[in-house]
């Protein structure tokens, strides 16, 4: 039995390869792409401080933009960078149109599914988690974006700089300032 052939079959194609395959008409490639990016992208939107129903709408609007842009997609950047650039631009348009985010309402499966040894532990975890999420939404827009791109999307500083249209040092500073602000808000030391 040829184990190298079996190994090749188990290697997950990159998001860029999947997007190109989808652009060429492979619907299965889109399904895989969606599975990879749906959770982090939705959490990125939800943590902007909008109600979950608006985050869901925006999530769908972003994927529609991805679908519409698929024919012109080129691998000039990582797919993730391209996707979050679309999301960020959509958020900026939303904030400009409304002047502010919707009322804060967080629904997070980690809190709902947390398994704790006691009810008190669960309540304490839930309160701390809610305080963190609220504190994130209180960050200045640019810091919040950089922080969420790092910790929700898992981007490195170079990708954050590319998505936000800034230089590398600015991207690093925004993440660092966001972390320091969160430490202060959560009662930790700077």
N, C-alpha and C positions, 0 to 999 in steps of 0.2 A: 504494500500500500504506500502511495506517495504522500508523505506527511507534509511536504512543502506545498502541495496543491491544496490540502485541507487547511493549512495555515493561511494561505492566500484567501480562501473562501471566508474565513472568519474575520479578516481585517475590515474594519468599518471604513467606508470611503469618507473622505473629507467633506465638510459642508460645501466647499467650493465645487467639488466634483458632483455632489448631489444636486446643487443648484444648476449646474451646466446640464446635467442629465434631465432635470425637470424642464429646463428651457427647451430641450430637444424633444419633449413630449413624454417623458417617463414619470407617470403619476406616482409610482411607488417611491421614487426619489424624493418627491415633495413630502410624502407621508413620513419618510425617515427624517428629513430635514425638520419638519414640524415637531416630531417627537423629541429631537435633540434640543431644540431652542424654545419650546413652548413654556416650560416651567420658569426658567430664568427670565425670559422676556416678560411674562405676566407679572412675576414678583417685582421686576424693575418698574413696571407701570403702577402696580398697586401701591408701592412704597413712595409714590410721588405725592400721596396725600389725598387722593380722590376716592370717591365711593367705589365699591367693587363693581357695581353695574357699569359705571363709566369706564373703569379700567378694562372691563370685558369688551365694551364697544370699541375702545381705542385699540385693544389687542387685535380685534378682527379687522379694523381699518388698516392697521399696519401690515397684517398678512395679505390683505387685498392689494396694498401697494406693492408688496413683494411679488405677488402673482402678476400684476400688471407690468411690472418692470422686468420680469423674468426674461423676456425676449431680448432685452438690451443688456442683460447682466454680463459683466466681464470680470475676470479675476484680477483686477488691479489692486484689490485689497482682500483681506480675509472676509469671508461671508459674514462672520459675526460682527466685524467692524461695520460693514455695509448695512446690516440689519439694524444695529443699534444707532447708526447715523439716521436711518429712516425714523426710528422710534423717537430719537431725541428731537429731530426737526418737527415731528408731529406734536410732541409735547410743547415745544416752543410756540408753534402755531396755536395750540389750544390755550396756552397761558396768555398769549397776546389777544386772542379773541375774547376770552372770559375775564382777563385781568387777574385771575387767581384760580387756584385749584378748588375743587368741590370740597364739601365737608369731609373731614377725616372719618373714614370707616375702614377698619382693617379686619380682614378675614384671612387667617393664616392657618394652614393645615397643620403646621408644627404644633401650635398651641392646642388645636382641637384634638390632635392625635397623641399628645404628649402622655407618656406612661410614667407615672410617678408613684413613689411608694406610699404617699399619703395625699389626702385632699389638700392639706395645708401647703405641701410642696408644690402641688399643681397650681394652686391659687397664687403662690408667691412667684412661680415661674411665669405665669400668665401676666401678672402685674409688671414684672420686670421686662418681659417681652413687649408688652404694650407701651411701656415708657420708652423703650429703645425705638420702637417704630414711630412713635409720636415725635421723639427727638430728631429722628432722621428727617421727617417732613418739615421740621422747623429750621433745618440748615438752609443757608442761602442756596439758591438754585444751582449755581455752578459747582459748589462743593457737594451738594446732594447728588448731582449727576455723576460726578467723578467717583464718589464713594460707592454708589450703586453699580456703576459700571465695573468697579473693582470687585466688590463683594457679592453682587448678584449675578453679573455676567461673567465674572472670573477673568476680566481683561487685565493685561499688564499695562504699565504706564505708557508705553509707545502706542498701544491701541486706543487708550483713553485719549491721548493727545490727538490722535487722528480723528476719532469720533467727534470730539469737542472743538476741533479746529484750533488747537493751541499748541504750544511747544511742549517738549517733554518735561521741563522743569516746572512749568505751570501746572501740568497734569499731576505731577508728584506733589506739589505744594497743596493743591486743592484736596487731594486725598488726605494728606497729613493734617491740614487744618480741620477737615471734617472729623477725623478721628479725635483730634484734640478737643473739638467742641462737644462731641458726644461724650467723651470722658468727663468733661466738666458738667454737662447736663445730667449725667448718670451718677454724679457724686464721686467720681474717681479723681485721681490727681492728673495734672497735665504733664 
